[in-house]
Amino acid sequence: ITSEVVDTVYKEYMGDAESPAQVRDGLLDAMGDVYFVVSALEVARYHRDAGNPVYFYEFQHRPSSMDGVVPEFVKADHGAEIAFVFGKPFLAGDV
């Protein structure tokens, strides 16, 4: 990896971070992209290249059920959309 690539990635995620919270948010964005977005895009491209329609979304709504459970800086965790897609009874085992 060249220093140019490192500088570009650093600027993308850290930008002009001036506080520990901004550094934390940049690091969380970078980790989320590495662990979720990159692999999801790769799979989406395979399906597209096979001639299938592909739909991609990013869920960013913070559920009110997370209040007091996770820190305020956490918006939508992995899987947070399940209650919105299938409804809360699905999560409560009432199906």
N, C-alpha and C positions, 0 to 999 in steps of 0.2 A: 504494500500500500504506500502510495507516495504521500509526501507531506501536503501536497495540494488537496488530495482526497480527504485527508485527516482534517485539514483546515475547513474544507467545505462542509463536512459532516458536523464538525464542532459548531460552526456558525449556524447551521440549520437548527440544531437542537439547543444550543446554549445561547446563541445570539449575543446579546449584551447583558447577560444575567448579572445582576448586581446584589442579589440576596440569596441566602440559602434556599428559600422557597422557589425561586426562579431556577436555580440549579437542579433542585429536586424535580420540578416539573419537566425540565428539559431531559433529564435522565429517564424519567418515567415514559415520556414520549418516545425516546430512542429505543428503550427496551420493548415497549409495546409494538413498535414498528418491526423490530427484529423478530420477536416471538410470534406475532400474530399477522401483521399486515403483509410482510414479505412472503411468508408461506401461503397465505390466502390468495395473494395475487398470482403466485406461481400456479397454484391449483386452478384458479380461474382461467389463466392463459391456456392450460392444457385442455380444459373443457371447451374453451372458445376455438382452439385450433382443431378440435375434433368435430367442429361444426355445431356445437350446442349453444343455446342462448345462455348468457351468464349475467347475473344480477349481483351487484356488490353494494353493500351499505355499511355505514359506520354509525353505530348507535351511541349517542352522547347525552341522553337524558338521564339525570340523576333521580332515581326512584325515591320517593319520600320515605319508603321503608328503610332506607339506608341511614336516615338521620339518627345520630347518636350511636350508630353501629360502626361506621367507618369514618375516618377523618374527612373534613369538609373538602379537602383538595381532590378527593376521589370522586370523579363524576359518575361514569357508568363502568362498572366492573365487567369482566368477561362473564357472559351469561345473563347480564342484567336485563336483557331484552326479552327473556323467556316469559316473564310474567305479563309483558305487554303483548306478546305474540299469541300465547296460549291462554292467558288469563290466570289470575291468582289461584283458583281452585286446583289448577294443574300442579302448582307447587305445594299446595297443602295436602295433597294425596286424596282429595275429595272427588276424583274422577271415577 
